[in-house]
Amino acid sequence: MPNPILPLLLSFPLLLLPPKTVHQRMLTLDTHADAPIMMQKPGFDVGQRHDTRRDMSQIDFPRMKDGGMDAMFFAVYTAQGPRTPEGHAEAKRNALHQFELIHDALKKYPKLAELATTPADAYRLEKAGKRAIFIGMENGYPVGEDLSLLKTYYDLGCRYITLSHFANNAICDSSTDPDGPEHNGLSAFGRQVVQEMNRLGIMIDISHTSDKTFYDVLELSKAPVIASHSNARALCDFPRNMTDDMIRAIAAKGGVVQVNFVSDYLRKPSEAHRQALTKIRMANVGRVASPEQEARQQALTDSVKRVYAQERASLTDIVNHIDHIVKLTSVDNVGIGSDFDGGGGVNGLEDVSQIENLTAELLKRGYSEKDVAKIWGGNLLRVLSQAKRL
């Protein structure tokens, strides 16, 4: 005799499955992880387990496995320095060194992780139980004024470039340059960069760019664009975040906004807190920072965070931004770009081993397993598959 309860049970599968099980059934992808910052430090080994507080590290291959994080874009980050032939040469050297560190780590731990450059790679490696490591570039500064370097970085695995960082560069205006706009959006060279990225299949990332740059890119790009680690300005008024109109515009072109975990981009900090962080972040703009200067900058940032710990955001704030973007557009236009190891981390989500907590919160808010899978990687992989546009 048929079981009359079975059809009812099958109608509500998520009510029967714990968040951990749901989390393990989907591919999870984070578009912005600053692991290479840690990998440049003497003695740091991304293939070994580290302690979040003691080592000031949020990412390594063992903790990625613990958290069920299947794929991450490791960001080749270069702080904005002097826009001179010497400055551009140093930025290129720095970037190539970071690519080398990533490739060397993957060669050292072939059973733990592999380089990924396509959506198919991500799904293949997930099935094999390995971490898929994509590569992005944060700040187009290492491109300098040499368009051919885009192909160099693409061949090394780069699949997105954040056009600028905290200051203007040769490509475009930044949202936070203390001297204001220089190019009124994209420069003439920047327009060539966008077209070449479309040709190669490198996703164009507008996080950190000025609003005018954003609209210039959206008008020019033949492919959908991404914001690899940006939030909603309506919930946290900061130039790094996106207005509702910008969110709608990026979605209308098929792009995605990847919500980040940086506390002061999730909830508005006090003015004193914001000024203290801005002063630290802009301290090295326009010059090449030595390792000692970067260490001092990190120590100062940590000190400010301790002083203003009571203002720190939570897991709830992350999902509030996701909710806002979904309500403005759809569940097809939002994803995750944590900024772990680069300032990301909130109460309830301290490192990559705890990402299941975000899945649990999304399910609690009423998102279906299918929707959560889109947020956790499906949407971004769709855009990656559409990045090549001649």
N, C-alpha and C positions, 0 to 999 in steps of 0.2 A: 504494500500500500504506500503511495507517495507520501512523503513527509510534508504536511501542510505548512510547517514553519519555514522550510527551506527557501521558498520564493521570497518571503518577507525578509529573511536574513540577507539574501543576495541583493535586495533592494537598498540596503543600508550598510555597505561594506566598511565605510570609514568609521562607523560607530563601533565596529567590532575590532578594528585594528588600532593598536597603540601608535602614537606618533613615530616612534622609533622604526616600526615596521614600514609605515608609509614612507618615511624618510629614506630607508634603505632600498625601496622599490624604484626610486627615481634617480636620474642623473643630476648631480648638483654641480654648478659651475659658478665661480666667483671671478668677475672680470677685472678686479684690481687688487692685487696682493703685492706688497712691497718687500717680499722675501729677499730680493737681491741686495737691499740695504744691509740686512743682517749677514748675508753671504759674503759681503766684502770685508767683514770684520775678522781679524786674525783668529783662527781656531774654531770659527763657527762652521758646523757641518749640518746641512739641511737634511741629511739622511739619518741623523741621530735625534732622539727625543730630547727636548729642552723644557725647562720650567719657565712658565710665563712670567712670573714675578722675578725670580732670581736672574734669569738670562735676558729679560726684557725682549723676549721673542714670542711671537704668536703663531708662527707657521713652521712646520717641518713635515717631512713625509710621514712619520709615524702618527703624529697628531692629526694630519689630514685623514689618515685611515681610521683613526679613532672616531672622528666626527662624521665620517661618511661623506667627506668632501672629495668628490670624484675628479674635479678639474679646476684649475686656477690659471689665470693669466698672471705670470710673474712680470712685474713692471720694471723695465730698464729705465730708471729714473735719473735724470741729470738736472741739478739745480741750475737756474739761469745765471750765466756768467757773462763776461764781456763779449760783445759781438764784434770781434776782431778775428783776423785769420788765426792768430794764436789761440784765442778763446774757443773758436769753432774746432780747431784741431784737437784741443784738450777734451772737449765734449765728445768728439768722435772716439778718441782713445778710451775715455771713460766708458762710453756705451759699449764698445767692442769688448772691453774687459768684462763687463757684466754679462754679455752674451756668452762669453767663454766660460764664466763661472757656472752659468746655468747648464750649458752643454756638458761641462766636466762633471757636474753633480749627477746628471742623468746617465753618463757613461759609468760612473762609479756605482750607481744603484739601479742597474737595469731591471731588477726584479721588483722594484718599488714604484718606479715612475718612468715615463717616456715623454719625449717631445710630441706635441700635438699641433697640427696646423689646419685641420679640417674638422667639421662635425663628425664625419665618419671615424676619425681617429679617436675622438672622445668616447663614442659609443663602443668602439672596439676595445679600448683600454679599460673601460668600465667593466665589460664582460670578463676581461682577463684579470680583474682585481688589482689593476695598477692605477696610479694617479696620472692623469693627463695634464701635462704642463704646457700651456700655451705661453706665448711671449707677447707682451705689449710694450710700447715705449711711452713713457710719461714725459712730455715736453719734446717738441720738435727741434730743440736747440742743437742736438747732435747732427741734424741734417745740414745745419749751417746754411749756406747758399748754394749747395751742390745737389741738384736734383737726382743725380745718379746714385747717391747714397741710399735713396729709398729702396732701390733694387738690392743693394748690399744688405740692408737690414731685413728685407723680405726674405732673401735667400737664407738668412740666419734663423728665420722662424717668426719674425715680427708680423703680427696680424692686426694690430691697431696702433695708431699713434695719436696721443693727446697733443693737439697742435701747439699748445703753450702751457706754461705753468704760472707761477705767481707774478711774472713780469713779461712785458712784450718781447718778442723775438723777431727774426727775419720773416717769419711766416704770417704772423697775425698779432692782434692786440689781446692782452690778457684782461681778465675781469678785475684784477687786483693790482695792476701796476700803479705805484704811488704817483707817477707822473702823468697818469691818464693815457688816453688813446694816442697812438702814433700813426697808424695806417688807416684809421677809420674802418676797422674790420680786418679783412684779409688784405695782405700786401699783394702787389703784382706777382711776386715770387710765390706767395701763398696760394694764389689761384692755380699756378702751375702744379704746386704740391697736391692740391685736391684732385686735379685731373689725373696726375700720375698715380696717386693712391687708388683711384677708381680703376685705372688700367691694370694695376698689379693685383688688386684684390685685398688691399689693406683697409680695414675699417677706419673711418674718420671719427675721431673722438673729440667732442666739443666741451668736455669738462675743462674748467679753468679758463675758457676763452671768454672774451667780452660778448655782450649781447649782440652787438653789430657783427662781430665775427661769426657768431652762431647763425644769424640770418643770411649772411653772405655764403656760408658753407651750404646751408640748406637749399639755397637757390641754385648753387653751382653743381653740387654733387649729383651724379646720376644714380647713386646707390643710397640706400637708407644709411643714416648716421647713428652713432651711439653717444650717450653720455656715460662713460665707463664708471664714474663714481660721483654722482650728483644727486641732490635732493630737491624738495619743493620749496621755493622761496616764500610761498604763501604761509607755510608752517614755520619757517625759520628764515627771516629776512637777512640774507647775506648774498653779496654779488656772485659767489661761487655756485649758488643754487639757481634753479630755473623757475621763471615765472610760469603761471598757468598757460599763458599764450604760447610760450616756448615749448612746454610739454605737449600741448595739443598739436603744435606744428611738427615736432619731431615724430609724433605718432602718425600724423597724416601722411608722412612720407615713409611709413613702415619701420621707423627706428624704435629704439628702446632707451629708457632711462634706468640706469642701474643705481639703486639706492645704496648710499655708503653708511658706514657706522661711526663716522667722526662726530663726537658729541656736539661740538659747537656748530655743526652743519645740520643737526637734527633738532635742537632746541636752542632758542636764542640765549646766548650767555649774557651776563651783565656787561656793561660798557667797559668796566675796568678789566674784566677777563678778556674781552675781545681785543682791547688795545694792547694788553700784555702779549697775547699770542701773535698779533700782527707785527709788533715790534721785533719779535724773535724771528718770525718767518721772513721778514724783509731784510734782516741783518746782512745776509751774504749775497743779496741780489746785485749783480753787476761785477762780481769777482768770483774767481775759482776758490772754493773753500777747501782748506786743508782738512785732513782727517781730525786733527785736534780741534779745529773750529766747528766741524760738524758734531763732534762729541760734546763740545760745550753747548752748542745749540740744542741738542737733544736733552742735555741735563737741565738747561733752563726751561725747556718745554715741560719736562717731567715735574719740575718744581712748581710751575704755574698750575699744572693739573692738580697737584696735591693741595694747593691753596684754595682752589675753586672746586674741590671734589663734590661738594653738595649740589653743584649745578649739572653734574654728569647725567647724560641721557640714559635711557633704558631700552630694553627690547621692545617695549610698547611704542616708544617713539619711532623706531625703525618701521614697524608695521603701520603706524599712523601715516607715514610718508608713502608707503606702498598703497595703502587705502586711497589716499588723496589722488595719486597718479592714476589708479584704476578707475576711480569715479570720473576723472576728467577725460579719460581715453578708454582703455579696456585692459583686461588682464593680459593682452598680447603685447603690451608696450612697456613692461616694467621688469626689472631683474635685480640682481645683487652684485655690488662692487664694493666689498667690505672696507678696503683701505687698511687691512691688517698690516702690522709692521710699519705703517706710515701715519699712524694717528688714530686708526679705527679701534673700536672696542667700547662697549657700553655695559652697564650693569645687566647681568644675565647673559652676556655674550662676550667673553673676555678673550677667547682665542679660537682657532679653527676647530679645536676638538669639541666645541660647544654649539656648533651650528644647527644641530638637531633641535635646539630650543627655539630657533626661528621657525622651523617647520611646524612645531607644536603650536606656536602662537598663531601662525597663519591658519591652521586647521581650526583652532579655537575661534577665530574670527569668522569662520564659515566658508573659507576657500575649499574647493574640492581638491582631490588628489591631482586631477588633471590640471587645474589652475596652478597649484603649487609647483608642479613639474615645469610648467611654462615659466613661472617666476624664477625658479632655481636654475634654469639653463636653456630650456626649449626656445624661448624668445630670442636670446642672444645668438644661439647657434643658427637659427633661421636667418638672422641678419648677416652672420658670417658667410652663409652659403650664397648670399646675394651681393657680397661686397665687390665682386669683380664686374665692372661695368666699363666697356670700352668707349 
